[in-house]
Amino acid sequence: MRKFTTRIYTKANYLLNLGRMALSNQRGDFYISDAVKIIIAVVLGALLLAALTLIFNDTVIPRITEEIESLFS
């Protein structure tokens, strides 16, 4: 009987340690967080580029063109 309980205790300890190691494993965390940062940077960069293009095409360039035409007219 003692041999049986020792085997159960050993197996339970093994499973408990295996679970602890799995929960404390952070090997893939670095790659996932870096990928998310890169995706966020690309999306924000694209939005900023689109906003600047819209501002320049709709307000700045027509205003500059108007001022230059008024100087030479």
PDB file of N, CA, C, O and CB in Angstrom:
ATOM      1  N   MET A   1       0.821  -1.197   0.000  1.00  0.00           N
ATOM      2  CA  MET A   1       0.000   0.000   0.000  1.00  0.00           C
ATOM      3  C   MET A   1       0.865   1.262   0.000  1.00  0.00           C
ATOM      4  O   MET A   1       0.544   2.248  -0.664  1.00  0.00           O
ATOM      5  CB  MET A   1      -0.934  -0.002   1.207  1.00  0.00           C
ATOM      6  N   ARG A   2       1.939   1.217   0.735  1.00  0.00           N
ATOM      7  CA  ARG A   2       2.821   2.377   0.823  1.00  0.00           C
ATOM      8  C   ARG A   2       3.460   2.678  -0.546  1.00  0.00           C
ATOM      9  O   ARG A   2       3.637   3.840  -0.911  1.00  0.00           O
ATOM     10  CB  ARG A   2       3.917   2.137   1.892  1.00  0.00           C
ATOM     11  N   LYS A   3       3.798   1.637  -1.284  1.00  0.00           N
ATOM     12  CA  LYS A   3       4.386   1.795  -2.598  1.00  0.00           C
ATOM     13  C   LYS A   3       3.398   2.498  -3.539  1.00  0.00           C
ATOM     14  O   LYS A   3       3.794   3.340  -4.345  1.00  0.00           O
ATOM     15  CB  LYS A   3       4.802   0.426  -3.168  1.00  0.00           C
ATOM     16  N   PHE A   4       2.138   2.154  -3.430  1.00  0.00           N
ATOM     17  CA  PHE A   4       1.093   2.731  -4.267  1.00  0.00           C
ATOM     18  C   PHE A   4       0.931   4.225  -3.979  1.00  0.00           C
ATOM     19  O   PHE A   4       0.862   5.027  -4.910  1.00  0.00           O
ATOM     20  CB  PHE A   4      -0.239   1.997  -4.043  1.00  0.00           C
ATOM     21  N   THR A   5       0.870   4.603  -2.706  1.00  0.00           N
ATOM     22  CA  THR A   5       0.710   6.016  -2.352  1.00  0.00           C
ATOM     23  C   THR A   5       1.951   6.829  -2.733  1.00  0.00           C
ATOM     24  O   THR A   5       1.843   7.995  -3.114  1.00  0.00           O
ATOM     25  CB  THR A   5       0.429   6.159  -0.847  1.00  0.00           C
ATOM     26  N   THR A   6       3.111   6.218  -2.630  1.00  0.00           N
ATOM     27  CA  THR A   6       4.343   6.908  -3.038  1.00  0.00           C
ATOM     28  C   THR A   6       4.336   7.170  -4.532  1.00  0.00           C
ATOM     29  O   THR A   6       4.741   8.245  -4.974  1.00  0.00           O
ATOM     30  CB  THR A   6       5.586   6.083  -2.652  1.00  0.00           C
ATOM     31  N   ARG A   7       3.880   6.201  -5.317  1.00  0.00           N
ATOM     32  CA  ARG A   7       3.802   6.385  -6.763  1.00  0.00           C
ATOM     33  C   ARG A   7       2.808   7.482  -7.131  1.00  0.00           C
ATOM     34  O   ARG A   7       3.070   8.286  -8.026  1.00  0.00           O
ATOM     35  CB  ARG A   7       3.410   5.075  -7.442  1.00  0.00           C
ATOM     36  N   ILE A   8       1.682   7.516  -6.451  1.00  0.00           N
ATOM     37  CA  ILE A   8       0.675   8.547  -6.708  1.00  0.00           C
ATOM     38  C   ILE A   8       1.231   9.916  -6.319  1.00  0.00           C
ATOM     39  O   ILE A   8       1.059  10.887  -7.055  1.00  0.00           O
ATOM     40  CB  ILE A   8      -0.637   8.248  -5.928  1.00  0.00           C
ATOM     41  N   TYR A   9       1.900   9.996  -5.158  1.00  0.00           N
ATOM     42  CA  TYR A   9       2.487  11.245  -4.701  1.00  0.00           C
ATOM     43  C   TYR A   9       3.548  11.736  -5.689  1.00  0.00           C
ATOM     44  O   TYR A   9       3.603  12.926  -5.999  1.00  0.00           O
ATOM     45  CB  TYR A   9       3.095  11.067  -3.303  1.00  0.00           C
ATOM     46  N   THR A  10       4.390  10.825  -6.181  1.00  0.00           N
ATOM     47  CA  THR A  10       5.437  11.179  -7.137  1.00  0.00           C
ATOM     48  C   THR A  10       4.836  11.665  -8.447  1.00  0.00           C
ATOM     49  O   THR A  10       5.296  12.654  -9.018  1.00  0.00           O
ATOM     50  CB  THR A  10       6.358   9.983  -7.393  1.00  0.00           C
ATOM     51  N   LYS A  11       3.816  10.977  -8.919  1.00  0.00           N
ATOM     52  CA  LYS A  11       3.155  11.368 -10.167  1.00  0.00           C
ATOM     53  C   LYS A  11       2.471  12.737 -10.018  1.00  0.00           C
ATOM     54  O   LYS A  11       2.534  13.561 -10.930  1.00  0.00           O
ATOM     55  CB  LYS A  11       2.120  10.296 -10.586  1.00  0.00           C
ATOM     56  N   ALA A  12       1.827  12.977  -8.886  1.00  0.00           N
ATOM     57  CA  ALA A  12       1.171  14.263  -8.640  1.00  0.00           C
ATOM     58  C   ALA A  12       2.208  15.384  -8.572  1.00  0.00           C
ATOM     59  O   ALA A  12       1.986  16.472  -9.103  1.00  0.00           O
ATOM     60  CB  ALA A  12       0.348  14.214  -7.332  1.00  0.00           C
ATOM     61  N   ASN A  13       3.324  15.120  -7.926  1.00  0.00           N
ATOM     62  CA  ASN A  13       4.401  16.107  -7.855  1.00  0.00           C
ATOM     63  C   ASN A  13       4.945  16.423  -9.239  1.00  0.00           C
ATOM     64  O   ASN A  13       5.200  17.583  -9.560  1.00  0.00           O
ATOM     65  CB  ASN A  13       5.528  15.607  -6.952  1.00  0.00           C
ATOM     66  N   TYR A  14       5.122  15.403 -10.053  1.00  0.00           N
ATOM     67  CA  TYR A  14       5.615  15.572 -11.415  1.00  0.00           C
ATOM     68  C   TYR A  14       4.658  16.443 -12.234  1.00  0.00           C
ATOM     69  O   TYR A  14       5.089  17.363 -12.928  1.00  0.00           O
ATOM     70  CB  TYR A  14       5.802  14.203 -12.091  1.00  0.00           C
ATOM     71  N   LEU A  15       3.368  16.149 -12.148  1.00  0.00           N
ATOM     72  CA  LEU A  15       2.378  16.931 -12.882  1.00  0.00           C
ATOM     73  C   LEU A  15       2.311  18.372 -12.379  1.00  0.00           C
ATOM     74  O   LEU A  15       2.136  19.300 -13.169  1.00  0.00           O
ATOM     75  CB  LEU A  15       1.007  16.278 -12.771  1.00  0.00           C
ATOM     76  N   LEU A  16       2.449  18.557 -11.076  1.00  0.00           N
ATOM     77  CA  LEU A  16       2.439  19.894 -10.499  1.00  0.00           C
ATOM     78  C   LEU A  16       3.647  20.700 -10.993  1.00  0.00           C
ATOM     79  O   LEU A  16       3.514  21.864 -11.370  1.00  0.00           O
ATOM     80  CB  LEU A  16       2.435  19.815  -8.959  1.00  0.00           C
ATOM     81  N   ASN A  17       4.813  20.073 -10.986  1.00  0.00           N
ATOM     82  CA  ASN A  17       6.017  20.756 -11.477  1.00  0.00           C
ATOM     83  C   ASN A  17       5.929  21.046 -12.977  1.00  0.00           C
ATOM     84  O   ASN A  17       6.384  22.092 -13.441  1.00  0.00           O
ATOM     85  CB  ASN A  17       7.261  19.910 -11.184  1.00  0.00           C
ATOM     86  N   LEU A  18       5.350  20.124 -13.720  1.00  0.00           N
ATOM     87  CA  LEU A  18       5.163  20.329 -15.153  1.00  0.00           C
ATOM     88  C   LEU A  18       4.245  21.529 -15.415  1.00  0.00           C
ATOM     89  O   LEU A  18       4.506  22.329 -16.313  1.00  0.00           O
ATOM     90  CB  LEU A  18       4.583  19.059 -15.803  1.00  0.00           C
ATOM     91  N   GLY A  19       3.195  21.645 -14.646  1.00  0.00           N
ATOM     92  CA  GLY A  19       2.282  22.790 -14.761  1.00  0.00           C
ATOM     93  C   GLY A  19       2.956  24.093 -14.388  1.00  0.00           C
ATOM     94  O   GLY A  19       2.747  25.109 -15.050  1.00  0.00           O
ATOM     95  N   ARG A  20       3.755  24.081 -13.345  1.00  0.00           N
ATOM     96  CA  ARG A  20       4.487  25.288 -12.937  1.00  0.00           C
ATOM     97  C   ARG A  20       5.454  25.733 -14.030  1.00  0.00           C
ATOM     98  O   ARG A  20       5.559  26.925 -14.322  1.00  0.00           O
ATOM     99  CB  ARG A  20       5.255  25.037 -11.624  1.00  0.00           C
ATOM    100  N   MET A  21       6.152  24.790 -14.627  1.00  0.00           N
ATOM    101  CA  MET A  21       7.094  25.135 -15.691  1.00  0.00           C
ATOM    102  C   MET A  21       6.363  25.688 -16.915  1.00  0.00           C
ATOM    103  O   MET A  21       6.844  26.618 -17.562  1.00  0.00           O
ATOM    104  CB  MET A  21       7.928  23.907 -16.085  1.00  0.00           C
ATOM    105  N   ALA A  22       5.216  25.120 -17.227  1.00  0.00           N
ATOM    106  CA  ALA A  22       4.450  25.598 -18.381  1.00  0.00           C
ATOM    107  C   ALA A  22       3.932  27.010 -18.147  1.00  0.00           C
ATOM    108  O   ALA A  22       3.904  27.822 -19.072  1.00  0.00           O
ATOM    109  CB  ALA A  22       3.281  24.653 -18.678  1.00  0.00           C
ATOM    110  N   LEU A  23       3.522  27.309 -16.919  1.00  0.00           N
ATOM    111  CA  LEU A  23       3.002  28.638 -16.618  1.00  0.00           C
ATOM    112  C   LEU A  23       4.104  29.687 -16.538  1.00  0.00           C
ATOM    113  O   LEU A  23       3.863  30.858 -16.832  1.00  0.00           O
ATOM    114  CB  LEU A  23       2.232  28.609 -15.319  1.00  0.00           C
ATOM    115  N   SER A  24       5.293  29.290 -16.148  1.00  0.00           N
ATOM    116  CA  SER A  24       6.384  30.260 -16.027  1.00  0.00           C
ATOM    117  C   SER A  24       7.183  30.400 -17.312  1.00  0.00           C
ATOM    118  O   SER A  24       8.102  31.217 -17.374  1.00  0.00           O
ATOM    119  CB  SER A  24       7.308  29.862 -14.901  1.00  0.00           C
ATOM    120  N   ASN A  25       6.857  29.627 -18.333  1.00  0.00           N
ATOM    121  CA  ASN A  25       7.574  29.679 -19.601  1.00  0.00           C
ATOM    122  C   ASN A  25       7.199  30.953 -20.343  1.00  0.00           C
ATOM    123  O   ASN A  25       6.021  31.203 -20.599  1.00  0.00           O
ATOM    124  CB  ASN A  25       7.266  28.432 -20.462  1.00  0.00           C
ATOM    125  N   GLN A  26       8.202  31.762 -20.692  1.00  0.00           N
ATOM    126  CA  GLN A  26       7.949  33.016 -21.390  1.00  0.00           C
ATOM    127  C   GLN A  26       8.788  33.117 -22.656  1.00  0.00           C
ATOM    128  O   GLN A  26       9.132  34.221 -23.075  1.00  0.00           O
ATOM    129  CB  GLN A  26       8.235  34.203 -20.474  1.00  0.00           C
ATOM    130  N   ARG A  27       9.114  32.021 -23.254  1.00  0.00           N
ATOM    131  CA  ARG A  27       9.975  32.037 -24.430  1.00  0.00           C
ATOM    132  C   ARG A  27       9.321  32.729 -25.618  1.00  0.00           C
ATOM    133  O   ARG A  27       9.985  33.508 -26.302  1.00  0.00           O
ATOM    134  CB  ARG A  27      10.355  30.626 -24.808  1.00  0.00           C
ATOM    135  N   GLY A  28       8.053  32.476 -25.887  1.00  0.00           N
ATOM    136  CA  GLY A  28       7.391  33.040 -27.055  1.00  0.00           C
ATOM    137  C   GLY A  28       6.830  34.429 -26.827  1.00  0.00           C
ATOM    138  O   GLY A  28       6.408  35.088 -27.776  1.00  0.00           O
ATOM    139  N   ASP A  29       6.820  34.883 -25.589  1.00  0.00           N
ATOM    140  CA  ASP A  29       6.237  36.175 -25.254  1.00  0.00           C
ATOM    141  C   ASP A  29       6.970  37.312 -25.945  1.00  0.00           C
ATOM    142  O   ASP A  29       6.334  38.268 -26.389  1.00  0.00           O
ATOM    143  CB  ASP A  29       6.251  36.386 -23.753  1.00  0.00           C
ATOM    144  N   PHE A  30       8.265  37.235 -26.044  1.00  0.00           N
ATOM    145  CA  PHE A  30       9.070  38.290 -26.648  1.00  0.00           C
ATOM    146  C   PHE A  30       8.718  38.480 -28.118  1.00  0.00           C
ATOM    147  O   PHE A  30       8.576  39.611 -28.582  1.00  0.00           O
ATOM    148  CB  PHE A  30      10.554  37.973 -26.502  1.00  0.00           C
ATOM    149  N   TYR A  31       8.578  37.396 -28.843  1.00  0.00           N
ATOM    150  CA  TYR A  31       8.298  37.476 -30.273  1.00  0.00           C
ATOM    151  C   TYR A  31       6.898  38.003 -30.547  1.00  0.00           C
ATOM    152  O   TYR A  31       6.690  38.769 -31.487  1.00  0.00           O
ATOM    153  CB  TYR A  31       8.471  36.114 -30.917  1.00  0.00           C
ATOM    154  N   ILE A  32       5.949  37.596 -29.735  1.00  0.00           N
ATOM    155  CA  ILE A  32       4.570  38.049 -29.931  1.00  0.00           C
ATOM    156  C   ILE A  32       4.461  39.546 -29.662  1.00  0.00           C
ATOM    157  O   ILE A  32       3.834  40.266 -30.439  1.00  0.00           O
ATOM    158  CB  ILE A  32       3.604  37.268 -29.012  1.00  0.00           C
ATOM    159  N   SER A  33       5.058  40.020 -28.579  1.00  0.00           N
ATOM    160  CA  SER A  33       4.963  41.439 -28.256  1.00  0.00           C
ATOM    161  C   SER A  33       5.695  42.287 -29.289  1.00  0.00           C
ATOM    162  O   SER A  33       5.248  43.386 -29.617  1.00  0.00           O
ATOM    163  CB  SER A  33       5.528  41.706 -26.862  1.00  0.00           C
ATOM    164  N   ASP A  34       6.815  41.787 -29.804  1.00  0.00           N
ATOM    165  CA  ASP A  34       7.522  42.522 -30.853  1.00  0.00           C
ATOM    166  C   ASP A  34       6.703  42.585 -32.132  1.00  0.00           C
ATOM    167  O   ASP A  34       6.678  43.619 -32.798  1.00  0.00           O
ATOM    168  CB  ASP A  34       8.876  41.879 -31.133  1.00  0.00           C
ATOM    169  N   ALA A  35       6.043  41.509 -32.478  1.00  0.00           N
ATOM    170  CA  ALA A  35       5.216  41.499 -33.686  1.00  0.00           C
ATOM    171  C   ALA A  35       4.060  42.487 -33.549  1.00  0.00           C
ATOM    172  O   ALA A  35       3.727  43.189 -34.504  1.00  0.00           O
ATOM    173  CB  ALA A  35       4.676  40.080 -33.962  1.00  0.00           C
ATOM    174  N   VAL A  36       3.457  42.543 -32.385  1.00  0.00           N
ATOM    175  CA  VAL A  36       2.349  43.479 -32.159  1.00  0.00           C
ATOM    176  C   VAL A  36       2.853  44.913 -32.252  1.00  0.00           C
ATOM    177  O   VAL A  36       2.177  45.768 -32.824  1.00  0.00           O
ATOM    178  CB  VAL A  36       1.687  43.229 -30.778  1.00  0.00           C
ATOM    179  N   LYS A  37       4.028  45.185 -31.701  1.00  0.00           N
ATOM    180  CA  LYS A  37       4.592  46.538 -31.782  1.00  0.00           C
ATOM    181  C   LYS A  37       4.869  46.935 -33.221  1.00  0.00           C
ATOM    182  O   LYS A  37       4.613  48.075 -33.610  1.00  0.00           O
ATOM    183  CB  LYS A  37       5.879  46.631 -30.962  1.00  0.00           C
ATOM    184  N   ILE A  38       5.387  46.013 -34.013  1.00  0.00           N
ATOM    185  CA  ILE A  38       5.682  46.307 -35.411  1.00  0.00           C
ATOM    186  C   ILE A  38       4.395  46.585 -36.189  1.00  0.00           C
ATOM    187  O   ILE A  38       4.338  47.517 -36.991  1.00  0.00           O
ATOM    188  CB  ILE A  38       6.453  45.141 -36.053  1.00  0.00           C
ATOM    189  N   ILE A  39       3.377  45.782 -35.952  1.00  0.00           N
ATOM    190  CA  ILE A  39       2.097  45.983 -36.639  1.00  0.00           C
ATOM    191  C   ILE A  39       1.496  47.333 -36.272  1.00  0.00           C
ATOM    192  O   ILE A  39       0.996  48.044 -37.144  1.00  0.00           O
ATOM    193  CB  ILE A  39       1.111  44.852 -36.291  1.00  0.00           C
ATOM    194  N   ILE A  40       1.538  47.693 -34.998  1.00  0.00           N
ATOM    195  CA  ILE A  40       1.003  48.985 -34.558  1.00  0.00           C
ATOM    196  C   ILE A  40       1.780  50.126 -35.201  1.00  0.00           C
ATOM    197  O   ILE A  40       1.184  51.110 -35.639  1.00  0.00           O
ATOM    198  CB  ILE A  40       1.056  49.103 -33.019  1.00  0.00           C
ATOM    199  N   ALA A  41       3.103  50.007 -35.263  1.00  0.00           N
ATOM    200  CA  ALA A  41       3.927  51.059 -35.868  1.00  0.00           C
ATOM    201  C   ALA A  41       3.616  51.218 -37.355  1.00  0.00           C
ATOM    202  O   ALA A  41       3.550  52.342 -37.853  1.00  0.00           O
ATOM    203  CB  ALA A  41       5.418  50.747 -35.674  1.00  0.00           C
ATOM    204  N   VAL A  42       3.428  50.122 -38.059  1.00  0.00           N
ATOM    205  CA  VAL A  42       3.122  50.195 -39.489  1.00  0.00           C
ATOM    206  C   VAL A  42       1.754  50.838 -39.715  1.00  0.00           C
ATOM    207  O   VAL A  42       1.605  51.676 -40.605  1.00  0.00           O
ATOM    208  CB  VAL A  42       3.162  48.788 -40.123  1.00  0.00           C
ATOM    209  N   VAL A  43       0.775  50.463 -38.934  1.00  0.00           N
ATOM    210  CA  VAL A  43      -0.572  51.026 -39.089  1.00  0.00           C
ATOM    211  C   VAL A  43      -0.570  52.516 -38.762  1.00  0.00           C
ATOM    212  O   VAL A  43      -1.163  53.312 -39.491  1.00  0.00           O
ATOM    213  CB  VAL A  43      -1.581  50.283 -38.184  1.00  0.00           C
ATOM    214  N   LEU A  44       0.096  52.901 -37.665  1.00  0.00           N
ATOM    215  CA  LEU A  44       0.152  54.320 -37.313  1.00  0.00           C
ATOM    216  C   LEU A  44       0.917  55.127 -38.358  1.00  0.00           C
ATOM    217  O   LEU A  44       0.541  56.259 -38.660  1.00  0.00           O
ATOM    218  CB  LEU A  44       0.799  54.499 -35.943  1.00  0.00           C
ATOM    219  N   GLY A  45       1.982  54.559 -38.908  1.00  0.00           N
ATOM    220  CA  GLY A  45       2.730  55.235 -39.956  1.00  0.00           C
ATOM    221  C   GLY A  45       1.894  55.443 -41.203  1.00  0.00           C
ATOM    222  O   GLY A  45       1.942  56.509 -41.816  1.00  0.00           O
ATOM    223  N   ALA A  46       1.129  54.433 -41.581  1.00  0.00           N
ATOM    224  CA  ALA A  46       0.263  54.557 -42.759  1.00  0.00           C
ATOM    225  C   ALA A  46      -0.825  55.606 -42.539  1.00  0.00           C
ATOM    226  O   ALA A  46      -1.143  56.377 -43.445  1.00  0.00           O
ATOM    227  CB  ALA A  46      -0.378  53.202 -43.095  1.00  0.00           C
ATOM    228  N   LEU A  47      -1.392  55.634 -41.340  1.00  0.00           N
ATOM    229  CA  LEU A  47      -2.408  56.648 -41.041  1.00  0.00           C
ATOM    230  C   LEU A  47      -1.821  58.053 -41.059  1.00  0.00           C
ATOM    231  O   LEU A  47      -2.448  58.984 -41.566  1.00  0.00           O
ATOM    232  CB  LEU A  47      -3.047  56.372 -39.681  1.00  0.00           C
ATOM    233  N   LEU A  48      -0.629  58.209 -40.511  1.00  0.00           N
ATOM    234  CA  LEU A  48       0.026  59.513 -40.508  1.00  0.00           C
ATOM    235  C   LEU A  48       0.361  59.964 -41.925  1.00  0.00           C
ATOM    236  O   LEU A  48       0.165  61.130 -42.267  1.00  0.00           O
ATOM    237  CB  LEU A  48       1.293  59.468 -39.657  1.00  0.00           C
ATOM    238  N   LEU A  49       0.858  59.063 -42.738  1.00  0.00           N
ATOM    239  CA  LEU A  49       1.166  59.386 -44.128  1.00  0.00           C
ATOM    240  C   LEU A  49      -0.092  59.777 -44.897  1.00  0.00           C
ATOM    241  O   LEU A  49      -0.070  60.732 -45.674  1.00  0.00           O
ATOM    242  CB  LEU A  49       1.849  58.202 -44.809  1.00  0.00           C
ATOM    243  N   ALA A  50      -1.180  59.052 -44.690  1.00  0.00           N
ATOM    244  CA  ALA A  50      -2.441  59.377 -45.360  1.00  0.00           C
ATOM    245  C   ALA A  50      -2.961  60.739 -44.908  1.00  0.00           C
ATOM    246  O   ALA A  50      -3.461  61.515 -45.723  1.00  0.00           O
ATOM    247  CB  ALA A  50      -3.493  58.291 -45.085  1.00  0.00           C
ATOM    248  N   ALA A  51      -2.847  61.028 -43.628  1.00  0.00           N
ATOM    249  CA  ALA A  51      -3.322  62.315 -43.119  1.00  0.00           C
ATOM    250  C   ALA A  51      -2.491  63.464 -43.679  1.00  0.00           C
ATOM    251  O   ALA A  51      -3.045  64.488 -44.078  1.00  0.00           O
ATOM    252  CB  ALA A  51      -3.281  62.333 -41.586  1.00  0.00           C
ATOM    253  N   LEU A  52      -1.179  63.308 -43.712  1.00  0.00           N
ATOM    254  CA  LEU A  52      -0.325  64.366 -44.262  1.00  0.00           C
ATOM    255  C   LEU A  52      -0.570  64.577 -45.749  1.00  0.00           C
ATOM    256  O   LEU A  52      -0.596  65.712 -46.224  1.00  0.00           O
ATOM    257  CB  LEU A  52       1.143  64.035 -44.025  1.00  0.00           C
ATOM    258  N   THR A  53      -0.748  63.488 -46.479  1.00  0.00           N
ATOM    259  CA  THR A  53      -1.043  63.607 -47.908  1.00  0.00           C
ATOM    260  C   THR A  53      -2.360  64.338 -48.129  1.00  0.00           C
ATOM    261  O   THR A  53      -2.456  65.189 -49.013  1.00  0.00           O
ATOM    262  CB  THR A  53      -1.093  62.222 -48.565  1.00  0.00           C
ATOM    263  N   LEU A  54      -3.357  64.018 -47.346  1.00  0.00           N
ATOM    264  CA  LEU A  54      -4.661  64.678 -47.463  1.00  0.00           C
ATOM    265  C   LEU A  54      -4.552  66.169 -47.147  1.00  0.00           C
ATOM    266  O   LEU A  54      -5.127  67.000 -47.850  1.00  0.00           O
ATOM    267  CB  LEU A  54      -5.683  64.015 -46.527  1.00  0.00           C
ATOM    268  N   ILE A  55      -3.816  66.501 -46.093  1.00  0.00           N
ATOM    269  CA  ILE A  55      -3.664  67.906 -45.713  1.00  0.00           C
ATOM    270  C   ILE A  55      -2.933  68.673 -46.806  1.00  0.00           C
ATOM    271  O   ILE A  55      -3.367  69.754 -47.203  1.00  0.00           O
ATOM    272  CB  ILE A  55      -2.907  68.031 -44.375  1.00  0.00           C
ATOM    273  N   PHE A  56      -1.824  68.118 -47.297  1.00  0.00           N
ATOM    274  CA  PHE A  56      -1.053  68.823 -48.319  1.00  0.00           C
ATOM    275  C   PHE A  56      -1.827  68.969 -49.617  1.00  0.00           C
ATOM    276  O   PHE A  56      -1.798  70.035 -50.233  1.00  0.00           O
ATOM    277  CB  PHE A  56       0.251  68.100 -48.581  1.00  0.00           C
ATOM    278  N   ASN A  57      -2.515  67.925 -50.043  1.00  0.00           N
ATOM    279  CA  ASN A  57      -3.221  67.989 -51.323  1.00  0.00           C
ATOM    280  C   ASN A  57      -4.451  68.891 -51.272  1.00  0.00           C
ATOM    281  O   ASN A  57      -4.798  69.510 -52.278  1.00  0.00           O
ATOM    282  CB  ASN A  57      -3.632  66.600 -51.752  1.00  0.00           C
ATOM    283  N   ASP A  58      -5.104  68.976 -50.142  1.00  0.00           N
ATOM    284  CA  ASP A  58      -6.350  69.742 -50.061  1.00  0.00           C
ATOM    285  C   ASP A  58      -6.175  71.177 -49.588  1.00  0.00           C
ATOM    286  O   ASP A  58      -6.980  72.030 -49.959  1.00  0.00           O
ATOM    287  CB  ASP A  58      -7.295  69.049 -49.152  1.00  0.00           C
ATOM    288  N   THR A  59      -5.175  71.477 -48.799  1.00  0.00           N
ATOM    289  CA  THR A  59      -5.062  72.830 -48.242  1.00  0.00           C
ATOM    290  C   THR A  59      -3.752  73.523 -48.581  1.00  0.00           C
ATOM    291  O   THR A  59      -3.761  74.669 -49.029  1.00  0.00           O
ATOM    292  CB  THR A  59      -5.214  72.775 -46.755  1.00  0.00           C
ATOM    293  N   VAL A  60      -2.648  72.862 -48.380  1.00  0.00           N
ATOM    294  CA  VAL A  60      -1.352  73.531 -48.506  1.00  0.00           C
ATOM    295  C   VAL A  60      -1.008  73.836 -49.964  1.00  0.00           C
ATOM    296  O   VAL A  60      -0.694  74.978 -50.301  1.00  0.00           O
ATOM    297  CB  VAL A  60      -0.256  72.670 -47.887  1.00  0.00           C
ATOM    298  N   ILE A  61      -1.066  72.836 -50.816  1.00  0.00           N
ATOM    299  CA  ILE A  61      -0.668  73.030 -52.217  1.00  0.00           C
ATOM    300  C   ILE A  61      -1.593  74.002 -52.947  1.00  0.00           C
ATOM    301  O   ILE A  61      -1.089  74.858 -53.674  1.00  0.00           O
ATOM    302  CB  ILE A  61      -0.652  71.690 -52.949  1.00  0.00           C
ATOM    303  N   PRO A  62      -2.928  73.919 -52.793  1.00  0.00           N
ATOM    304  CA  PRO A  62      -3.771  74.944 -53.454  1.00  0.00           C
ATOM    305  C   PRO A  62      -3.510  76.350 -52.926  1.00  0.00           C
ATOM    306  O   PRO A  62      -3.575  77.325 -53.673  1.00  0.00           O
ATOM    307  CB  PRO A  62      -5.247  74.607 -53.269  1.00  0.00           C
ATOM    308  N   ARG A  63      -3.216  76.444 -51.644  1.00  0.00           N
ATOM    309  CA  ARG A  63      -2.937  77.770 -51.067  1.00  0.00           C
ATOM    310  C   ARG A  63      -1.630  78.334 -51.626  1.00  0.00           C
ATOM    311  O   ARG A  63      -1.556  79.517 -51.956  1.00  0.00           O
ATOM    312  CB  ARG A  63      -2.864  77.687 -49.518  1.00  0.00           C
ATOM    313  N   ILE A  64      -0.597  77.489 -51.733  1.00  0.00           N
ATOM    314  CA  ILE A  64       0.679  77.933 -52.299  1.00  0.00           C
ATOM    315  C   ILE A  64       0.498  78.330 -53.761  1.00  0.00           C
ATOM    316  O   ILE A  64       1.027  79.349 -54.204  1.00  0.00           O
ATOM    317  CB  ILE A  64       1.750  76.824 -52.172  1.00  0.00           C
ATOM    318  N   THR A  65      -0.242  77.530 -54.498  1.00  0.00           N
ATOM    319  CA  THR A  65      -0.504  77.834 -55.909  1.00  0.00           C
ATOM    320  C   THR A  65      -1.244  79.163 -56.043  1.00  0.00           C
ATOM    321  O   THR A  65      -0.924  79.966 -56.920  1.00  0.00           O
ATOM    322  CB  THR A  65      -1.322  76.701 -56.567  1.00  0.00           C
ATOM    323  N   GLU A  66      -2.208  79.394 -55.200  1.00  0.00           N
ATOM    324  CA  GLU A  66      -2.974  80.652 -55.226  1.00  0.00           C
ATOM    325  C   GLU A  66      -2.080  81.839 -54.917  1.00  0.00           C
ATOM    326  O   GLU A  66      -2.186  82.878 -55.569  1.00  0.00           O
ATOM    327  CB  GLU A  66      -4.137  80.601 -54.224  1.00  0.00           C
ATOM    328  N   GLU A  67      -1.217  81.703 -53.951  1.00  0.00           N
ATOM    329  CA  GLU A  67      -0.318  82.812 -53.572  1.00  0.00           C
ATOM    330  C   GLU A  67       0.676  83.112 -54.699  1.00  0.00           C
ATOM    331  O   GLU A  67       0.953  84.274 -54.995  1.00  0.00           O
ATOM    332  CB  GLU A  67       0.449  82.469 -52.263  1.00  0.00           C
ATOM    333  N   ILE A  68       1.208  82.057 -55.325  1.00  0.00           N
ATOM    334  CA  ILE A  68       2.157  82.262 -56.422  1.00  0.00           C
ATOM    335  C   ILE A  68       1.466  82.922 -57.616  1.00  0.00           C
ATOM    336  O   ILE A  68       2.045  83.808 -58.245  1.00  0.00           O
ATOM    337  CB  ILE A  68       2.790  80.919 -56.847  1.00  0.00           C
ATOM    338  N   GLU A  69       0.255  82.512 -57.934  1.00  0.00           N
ATOM    339  CA  GLU A  69      -0.486  83.116 -59.050  1.00  0.00           C
ATOM    340  C   GLU A  69      -0.822  84.562 -58.760  1.00  0.00           C
ATOM    341  O   GLU A  69      -0.830  85.397 -59.665  1.00  0.00           O
ATOM    342  CB  GLU A  69      -1.768  82.333 -59.335  1.00  0.00           C
ATOM    343  N   SER A  70      -1.102  84.865 -57.492  1.00  0.00           N
ATOM    344  CA  SER A  70      -1.410  86.268 -57.153  1.00  0.00           C
ATOM    345  C   SER A  70      -0.165  87.156 -57.233  1.00  0.00           C
ATOM    346  O   SER A  70      -0.278  88.355 -57.491  1.00  0.00           O
ATOM    347  CB  SER A  70      -2.018  86.353 -55.739  1.00  0.00           C
ATOM    348  N   LEU A  71       1.011  86.583 -57.015  1.00  0.00           N
ATOM    349  CA  LEU A  71       2.237  87.353 -57.127  1.00  0.00           C
ATOM    350  C   LEU A  71       2.545  87.718 -58.583  1.00  0.00           C
ATOM    351  O   LEU A  71       3.031  88.814 -58.859  1.00  0.00           O
ATOM    352  CB  LEU A  71       3.396  86.573 -56.527  1.00  0.00           C
ATOM    353  N   PHE A  72       2.268  86.814 -59.494  1.00  0.00           N
ATOM    354  CA  PHE A  72       2.628  87.035 -60.892  1.00  0.00           C
ATOM    355  C   PHE A  72       1.471  87.534 -61.742  1.00  0.00           C
ATOM    356  O   PHE A  72       1.655  87.756 -62.939  1.00  0.00           O
ATOM    357  CB  PHE A  72       3.161  85.771 -61.480  1.00  0.00           C
ATOM    358  N   SER A  73       0.309  87.715 -61.181  1.00  0.00           N
ATOM    359  CA  SER A  73      -0.832  88.193 -61.968  1.00  0.00           C
ATOM    360  C   SER A  73      -0.993  89.684 -61.926  1.00  0.00           C
ATOM    361  O   SER A  73      -1.911  90.224 -62.542  1.00  0.00           O
ATOM    362  CB  SER A  73      -2.088  87.556 -61.491  1.00  0.00           C
TER     363      SER A  73
END
